[in-house]
Amino acid sequence: MQFYNVKTRHKVDVPDRDVSVGYEIYLALQRNKPVIILHSVGDPPSLIGEHMNEKLVCEKHSPATLSDIIDDFINYIKFIQDSFVLP
């Protein structure tokens, strides 16, 4: 599994079974931060399960599609931030 810093466009490889990764994702979502999880082989990581959060995106990628997926995610972040209305 890889984490990708959208601002620096830097990838970080993370073992599939790393429990702290799930906790980091949980913290980001609790802080209302968008999260993208990228995987390149098989099904999505099991730690995702049946997520019900619009700010959590999981995508299967290849070297040919990675750049487009990241660009789409950045545009999605901009869209949801522009759409956010304070109560």
Secondary structure, DSSP 4 states (H G I P E B T S, - for coil): -EEEETTTTEEEE--TT-HHHHHHHHHHHHTT--EEEEE-SSSPPTTT-S---TTEEEEE--TTTHHHHHHHHHHHHHHHHHH----
